[in-house]
Every structure is written in structure tokens, then in C-alpha cells.
Amino acid sequence: MLLMLRDLYPLHQQSGRRWFHFTLHFGMYMEGRVEWTGGTNLIGVNSNEQIIEIDWENGPSPMQIALQSIGACSIVDVVIGLKDRNFSKVWVELSSTRNNEPPRYFTTIHMVYHVVGDVPKKLVERVVEKSHEKYCSVSQSIRKDCKITHETVIHDSV
């Protein structure tokens, strides 16, 4: 956790005294940069200088990336939650609906989790549920009026 002192605002400048109002921000600090590179292209650069390419017309669009980020974040939780189990593959299929008028936020997201391996379905369902209730920061960042639903499919190892 990082404690940051940000936004020092001088108050009472006419009085000759230096009083400051400051805000404290608690929590993890994250930085990034998004840069337009011409046409419909952008690059997103994180603080480690890692790049993701974005094309808002030919994909992946920012909303497609947001949807896939929900899946990626939750899959991390599933893989960690199944760490001692025998499985070989995990993926999630995502479908969503968006508001008809701008802003075109997500109104529903449905996620179908697939796990290949010898794992109890109830365990996977519990891990997925915990992911969306508590651990997946991306799904927790989505509007509260977006209905996120999910189901689980277990595939036998081949």
C-alpha cells in the first residue's frame, strides 16, 4: 500500500501565512499513458513501458479490451483458486450488451468458464463466485447496475 500526499492547495494567501489544504490518497498507485498514433490507432503504455495496441475501429476497441480484461482478471482468480488441482486449460467466453445511448456502458455481461481437468464443478463455481464478489478488481470497477452472470463447464482431460 502506498500513502501519497497529493494536491497541495495554498489557502489564505492574502494573510501572509502559509496554510495548505491537502488530500491523502491511500491504496495502490498505478500509472499509465495512452497515446494516439494516427488514424484510429492508440497505444497504451504502462509504467514498465509495456505496450498494448488499440484500434477503435478495427479492434480491439477499448470496450472489447475492457470486456476481455474482466475475463482475464477473473481467470487469474480461478487458476490461483485451483492451484492444487489437476487441470490443464481454463478459458472464459464472454458476451455482453451495452447501453443504446452514449455513454455506451455495459448493461449485462455473461461469462461461461471452461476448465479442462479433474476438478469438482462446485469448487470451480465457488472460486468464480468469490472472484466476482471479492477478488476481481476489474469486475468490481464496472457499474453496479451492470448485471454480471456466469456459468461453469468442466471438460474431461483428453
C-alpha positions as CSV (number, residue, x, y, z in Angstrom):
1,M,0.0,0.0,0.0
2,L,1.2,3.5,-0.8
3,L,0.4,6.7,1.0
4,M,0.5,9.7,-1.3
5,L,0.4,13.3,-0.5
6,R,-1.2,15.0,-3.5
7,D,-2.8,18.2,-4.5
8,L,-1.3,20.8,-2.1
9,Y,-3.6,23.8,-2.3
10,P,-2.4,27.2,-0.9
11,L,-5.1,28.8,1.3
12,H,-5.3,32.3,2.8
13,Q,-2.6,33.7,0.5
14,Q,-3.5,37.2,1.4
15,S,-3.0,36.7,5.1
16,G,0.8,36.2,4.7
17,R,0.5,32.9,6.4
18,R,1.0,29.7,4.5
19,W,-1.8,27.3,5.1
20,F,-2.3,24.3,2.9
21,H,-5.2,22.0,2.3
22,F,-4.0,18.6,1.2
23,T,-5.6,15.4,0.3
24,L,-4.3,12.0,1.2
25,H,-4.8,9.1,-1.2
26,F,-4.4,5.6,0.3
27,G,-4.1,2.5,-1.8
28,M,-2.2,1.0,-4.7
29,Y,-0.9,3.6,-7.1
30,M,-0.9,2.8,-10.8
31,E,0.3,4.9,-13.8
32,G,-0.1,4.6,-17.5
33,R,-0.3,6.6,-20.7
34,V,-2.4,6.3,-23.8
35,E,-1.1,7.9,-27.0
36,W,-2.8,8.4,-30.3
37,T,-0.5,7.1,-33.1
38,G,-2.6,8.2,-36.1
39,G,-5.8,7.2,-37.8
40,T,-7.9,5.1,-35.3
41,N,-4.8,3.7,-33.6
42,L,-3.7,4.2,-30.0
43,I,-1.1,2.6,-27.8
44,G,-1.4,2.1,-24.1
45,V,1.8,2.1,-22.2
46,N,2.2,1.1,-18.5
47,S,4.8,2.2,-16.0
48,N,7.0,-0.7,-17.1
49,E,6.9,0.6,-20.7
50,Q,4.9,-2.5,-21.8
51,I,2.6,-1.7,-24.7
52,I,-0.9,-2.7,-25.8
53,E,-2.1,-1.6,-29.3
54,I,-5.7,-0.4,-29.6
55,D,-7.6,0.4,-32.8
56,W,-11.0,1.8,-32.0
57,E,-12.5,0.9,-35.4
58,N,-10.8,-2.4,-36.4
59,G,-10.3,-3.8,-32.9
60,P,-9.5,-4.5,-30.3
61,S,-11.5,-1.4,-29.2
62,P,-11.3,0.0,-25.7
63,M,-14.6,-1.6,-24.8
64,Q,-13.5,-5.0,-26.2
65,I,-10.3,-4.7,-24.1
66,A,-12.4,-3.8,-21.0
67,L,-14.6,-6.9,-21.5
68,Q,-11.6,-9.2,-22.1
69,S,-9.9,-7.6,-19.0
70,I,-12.8,-8.8,-16.8
71,G,-12.3,-12.3,-18.2
72,A,-8.5,-12.1,-17.7
73,C,-8.8,-10.8,-14.2
74,S,-11.3,-13.5,-13.2
75,I,-9.3,-16.3,-14.8
76,V,-6.3,-15.3,-12.7
77,D,-8.5,-15.9,-9.6
78,V,-9.7,-19.2,-11.0
79,V,-6.2,-20.5,-11.8
80,I,-5.0,-19.4,-8.3
81,G,-8.0,-20.9,-6.7
82,L,-7.5,-24.3,-8.4
83,K,-3.7,-24.3,-7.8
84,D,-3.6,-27.7,-6.1
85,R,-6.0,-29.4,-8.6
86,N,-5.2,-31.3,-11.7
87,F,-6.3,-29.1,-14.7
88,S,-4.7,-28.2,-18.0
89,K,-6.7,-25.4,-19.5
90,V,-9.0,-22.6,-18.5
91,W,-10.8,-20.1,-20.7
92,V,-13.9,-17.9,-20.4
93,E,-16.3,-17.0,-23.2
94,L,-17.8,-13.5,-22.7
95,S,-20.9,-11.9,-24.1
96,S,-22.3,-8.5,-23.3
97,T,-24.9,-5.9,-24.0
98,R,-24.3,-2.2,-23.9
99,N,-26.4,0.9,-23.3
100,N,-28.0,2.1,-26.6
101,E,-27.2,5.8,-26.0
102,P,-23.9,7.3,-25.1
103,P,-22.2,6.6,-22.8
104,R,-22.4,3.0,-24.1
105,Y,-21.5,1.3,-20.8
106,F,-22.1,-2.4,-20.2
107,T,-25.6,-3.3,-19.1
108,T,-25.1,-7.1,-18.9
109,I,-22.1,-9.4,-19.1
110,H,-22.4,-13.2,-19.2
111,M,-19.4,-15.3,-18.7
112,V,-19.0,-19.1,-19.4
113,Y,-16.0,-20.5,-17.7
114,H,-14.4,-23.7,-19.1
115,V,-12.0,-25.8,-17.2
116,V,-10.3,-28.9,-18.6
117,G,-9.3,-31.4,-15.9
118,D,-10.3,-33.4,-12.9
119,V,-11.8,-30.7,-10.8
120,P,-15.1,-30.6,-8.9
121,K,-17.7,-28.3,-10.6
122,K,-18.8,-27.0,-7.3
123,L,-15.3,-25.9,-6.4
124,V,-14.9,-24.0,-9.7
125,E,-18.3,-22.4,-9.2
126,R,-17.3,-21.3,-5.7
127,V,-14.0,-19.9,-7.0
128,V,-15.7,-18.0,-9.8
129,E,-18.3,-16.6,-7.3
130,K,-15.6,-15.4,-5.0
131,S,-13.8,-13.8,-7.9
132,H,-16.7,-11.6,-8.7
133,E,-17.7,-11.0,-5.1
134,K,-14.3,-10.0,-3.8
135,Y,-11.2,-10.5,-5.8
136,C,-11.6,-9.4,-9.4
137,S,-10.7,-5.7,-9.4
138,V,-11.9,-5.2,-13.0
139,S,-15.4,-6.6,-12.5
140,Q,-15.6,-4.6,-9.2
141,S,-14.8,-1.5,-11.3
142,I,-17.8,-2.0,-13.6
143,R,-21.0,0.0,-12.9
144,K,-23.2,-1.5,-10.2
145,D,-26.2,-1.6,-12.5
146,C,-24.4,-4.0,-14.9
147,K,-25.7,-7.5,-14.3
148,I,-22.8,-10.0,-14.4
149,T,-23.8,-13.6,-14.7
150,H,-21.7,-16.7,-15.1
151,E,-21.8,-20.5,-15.6
152,T,-19.2,-23.2,-15.4
153,V,-18.4,-26.1,-17.8
154,I,-16.0,-28.9,-16.8
155,H,-14.3,-30.8,-19.6
156,D,-12.6,-34.2,-19.1
157,S,-8.9,-34.3,-19.7
158,V,-8.1,-36.0,-23.0
